[in-house]
Amino acid sequence: MSTRQNNLVLVDPNERLALTLGGSVLYYRRLSLGALAAIERQQLTLLPPAQGRGPRPWLPPQALEAAVAAHVLVGWEGVLGPDGEPVAFGPAAAQRLPIDARRRLVERAYKPELMLGEKI
């Protein structure tokens, strides 16, 4: 029988959680409210005014997802390039993650209850 923690635990910028996808492991941290607010401000786009109204704010969902993934992803193991060779973790390489892997990573960062028992 597992015990569940009932207390709120703040996000530690140095925390490392693991998401296993096939033979690969993505290391990430949870998304804090402060980080999400900052990312949303950075990704906010103003659309042109329409019919006498001022500019309209718009948050492109794909841009938000990519920015969140870039913030929460902190490393990996077992990620291979198109040639089948291991690829070192880095921002440029992380942008090449398949979209389904990125979406699962972002989902985990938003919903930490999905990763109970996976802290490394």
Buried (B, 14 or more C-beta within 10 A) or exposed (E): EEEEEEEEEEBEEEBEBBBEBEEBBBBBBBBBEEBBEEBBEEBEEEEEEEEEEEEEEEEEEEBBBBBBBEBBBBBBEEBEEEEEEEBEBEEEEBEEBEEEBBEBBBEBBEEBEEBEEEEE
